[in-house]
Amino acid sequence: MPDTTSGNRGRNRQKIPRIGPEEAARVFAQCEHLLDSSPVFVENLRQAGFAHFLAPLHEQILELAVQPDSWGERTRARLIAELFAGLRGIPAEDASVEEIVKVSNVVVPCFLLELGRRRQHIEIEFPADPCDSAARFALRAGPSCPVYSINSEQLVRLVAEAGEELVGLCYFGDQQSREHIEAQLAFTGATTDS
């Protein structure tokens, strides 16, 4: 029987596991320790690139960063502050609200995409600075799918139009979600790499 709760679009959905408060506090402390113990890691971010930033973040940190609760907000804020320092060369507190929103709208979906890549549900290649307007992402929604080249604006549009499906694909490799993402990528004007 279909689950018809609002926001569900009428079909059964797998439940995304949430990190409970006690575990979230532990994961957040690990995240802070990682970022605080490796200042060179952040300082070299402009040369090494965004993928270098993601590499040492274990899966629970990424899961917490996309979790829609206060622990998720705290984790996202901490990671985005480090990215500002590393990619922009300025402390996040010196950035305008518009700059923070723009960076967050691009970077938070990247945390989800990295989860999907690690779980082998998608393929993604991140640009050195995903927030650069000229940057291109190489995204494949599955092994037999074409590789799409999208920019940060198209990524934000993809999340706005198909965010629920992107979550289903990245967390579970859901085939219906994959098909919807494929259609959406074609609709956003993404180019395929031949």
C-alpha positions as CSV (number, residue, x, y, z in Angstrom):
1,M,0.0,0.0,0.0
2,P,1.5,3.4,-0.9
3,D,2.5,5.8,1.8
4,T,0.5,8.9,1.0
5,T,1.9,11.2,3.7
6,S,2.5,14.7,2.4
7,G,5.8,15.4,0.7
8,N,6.1,11.7,-0.2
9,R,4.7,11.9,-3.8
10,G,2.6,8.8,-3.2
11,R,5.1,6.0,-3.2
12,N,6.9,4.2,-0.5
13,R,10.3,5.7,0.5
14,Q,13.1,4.1,2.3
15,K,13.7,5.8,5.6
16,I,16.9,7.8,5.9
17,P,18.6,6.9,9.1
18,R,19.2,9.9,11.4
19,I,22.1,10.3,13.8
20,G,20.7,10.6,17.3
21,P,21.7,13.5,19.6
22,E,24.4,11.6,21.6
23,E,26.0,10.2,18.5
24,A,25.7,13.5,16.7
25,A,27.6,15.2,19.5
26,R,30.4,12.7,19.2
27,V,30.5,13.0,15.4
28,F,30.5,16.8,15.6
29,A,33.4,16.6,18.1
30,Q,35.3,14.4,15.6
31,C,34.6,16.9,12.9
32,E,35.9,19.8,14.9
33,H,39.0,17.8,16.0
34,L,39.7,16.9,12.4
35,L,39.4,20.5,11.2
36,D,41.2,22.0,14.2
37,S,44.1,19.6,14.0
38,S,44.8,20.1,10.4
39,P,45.2,23.9,9.7
40,V,47.5,23.1,6.7
41,F,44.7,21.0,5.3
42,V,42.5,24.1,5.0
43,E,45.3,26.5,4.1
44,N,46.2,24.4,1.1
45,L,42.6,24.0,-0.1
46,R,42.9,26.5,-2.9
47,Q,45.7,24.5,-4.5
48,A,44.5,21.0,-3.5
49,G,40.8,21.5,-4.3
50,F,37.5,20.7,-2.9
51,A,37.9,16.9,-3.2
52,H,40.9,17.2,-0.9
53,F,38.6,18.8,1.7
54,L,36.1,16.0,1.4
55,A,38.6,13.1,1.5
56,P,39.3,13.0,5.3
57,L,35.6,13.5,6.3
58,H,34.2,10.1,7.2
59,E,30.7,9.1,6.2
60,Q,29.1,10.0,9.5
61,I,30.3,13.6,9.2
62,L,28.8,13.9,5.8
63,E,25.6,12.3,6.9
64,L,25.4,14.7,9.8
65,A,26.2,17.7,7.5
66,V,23.0,16.9,5.4
67,Q,20.8,16.0,8.4
68,P,17.9,18.5,8.8
69,D,18.2,19.2,12.5
70,S,20.2,21.5,14.8
71,W,23.2,19.1,14.8
72,G,23.2,19.1,11.0
73,E,23.0,22.9,11.0
74,R,25.9,23.1,13.4
75,T,28.0,20.7,11.3
76,R,27.2,22.5,8.0
77,A,28.1,25.8,9.5
78,R,31.5,24.5,10.8
79,L,32.4,22.9,7.4
80,I,31.3,26.0,5.4
81,A,33.3,28.3,7.7
82,E,36.4,26.2,6.9
83,L,35.6,26.2,3.2
84,F,35.4,30.0,3.3
85,A,38.7,30.2,4.9
86,G,40.3,27.7,2.5
87,L,38.7,28.6,-0.8
88,R,38.0,32.3,-0.4
89,G,40.8,33.2,2.0
90,I,38.5,35.0,4.3
91,P,36.8,34.1,7.6
92,A,33.2,33.3,7.2
93,E,32.2,36.0,9.7
94,D,33.6,38.6,7.2
95,A,31.5,37.3,4.4
96,S,28.1,38.7,3.5
97,V,24.9,36.8,4.1
98,E,24.5,36.5,0.3
99,E,27.9,35.0,-0.1
100,I,27.3,32.5,2.6
101,V,23.9,31.5,1.1
102,K,25.5,31.1,-2.3
103,V,28.3,28.9,-1.1
104,S,25.9,26.9,1.1
105,N,23.5,26.3,-1.8
106,V,26.4,24.7,-3.8
107,V,28.4,23.0,-1.1
108,V,25.7,21.2,1.0
109,P,24.5,19.2,-2.1
110,C,28.1,18.3,-2.7
111,F,28.2,16.6,0.8
112,L,25.2,14.5,-0.4
113,L,26.8,13.8,-3.7
114,E,30.0,12.7,-2.0
115,L,27.9,10.3,0.1
116,G,26.4,8.9,-3.1
117,R,29.9,8.5,-4.6
118,R,31.2,6.7,-1.6
119,R,28.2,4.3,-1.6
120,Q,28.9,3.8,-5.3
121,H,25.4,5.0,-6.4
122,I,26.7,7.8,-8.5
123,E,30.0,9.1,-10.0
124,I,31.0,12.7,-9.4
125,E,34.1,14.7,-10.1
126,F,34.2,17.9,-8.2
127,P,35.9,21.0,-9.5
128,A,38.7,22.6,-7.4
129,D,36.3,25.3,-6.3
130,P,32.7,24.2,-6.7
131,C,31.4,27.8,-6.1
132,D,33.4,29.3,-9.0
133,S,30.8,30.3,-11.6
134,A,33.0,28.7,-14.4
135,A,33.5,25.4,-12.5
136,R,32.1,22.2,-14.0
137,F,31.1,19.0,-12.2
138,A,31.2,15.7,-14.0
139,L,28.1,13.7,-12.8
140,R,26.9,10.3,-13.7
141,A,23.7,9.0,-12.1
142,G,24.6,5.4,-12.6
143,P,27.1,3.0,-14.3
144,S,25.2,2.9,-17.6
145,C,24.2,6.6,-17.6
146,P,26.0,9.3,-19.6
147,V,28.4,11.7,-17.8
148,Y,26.9,15.1,-17.5
149,S,28.9,18.3,-17.2
150,I,27.0,20.8,-15.0
151,N,27.9,24.1,-13.5
152,S,27.1,25.2,-9.9
153,E,23.9,27.0,-11.1
154,Q,22.6,23.9,-12.7
155,L,23.5,21.9,-9.6
156,V,21.4,24.3,-7.5
157,R,18.5,24.0,-9.9
158,L,18.8,20.2,-9.9
159,V,18.5,20.2,-6.1
160,A,15.5,22.7,-6.2
161,E,13.7,20.6,-8.8
162,A,14.6,17.0,-7.7
163,G,16.1,17.2,-4.2
164,E,14.1,14.3,-2.8
165,E,15.1,12.1,-5.7
166,L,18.7,13.1,-5.3
167,V,18.6,12.0,-1.7
168,G,17.0,8.7,-2.7
169,L,19.7,8.1,-5.3
170,C,22.6,9.1,-3.1
171,Y,21.5,7.2,0.0
172,F,20.0,4.1,-1.5
173,G,20.7,4.0,-5.3
174,D,17.0,4.0,-5.9
175,Q,16.3,3.3,-9.6
176,Q,13.2,5.5,-9.8
177,S,15.2,8.3,-8.3
178,R,18.0,7.6,-10.8
179,E,15.6,7.9,-13.7
180,H,14.1,11.1,-12.4
181,I,17.6,12.6,-11.9
182,E,18.6,11.6,-15.5
183,A,15.5,13.3,-16.9
184,Q,16.2,16.4,-14.8
185,L,19.8,16.6,-15.9
186,A,18.7,16.5,-19.5
187,F,16.1,19.2,-18.7
188,T,18.5,21.5,-16.9
189,G,20.6,21.8,-20.1
190,A,23.5,19.9,-18.8
191,T,25.9,18.7,-21.5
192,T,27.0,15.1,-21.9
193,D,30.6,14.2,-22.2
194,S,31.2,11.9,-25.1
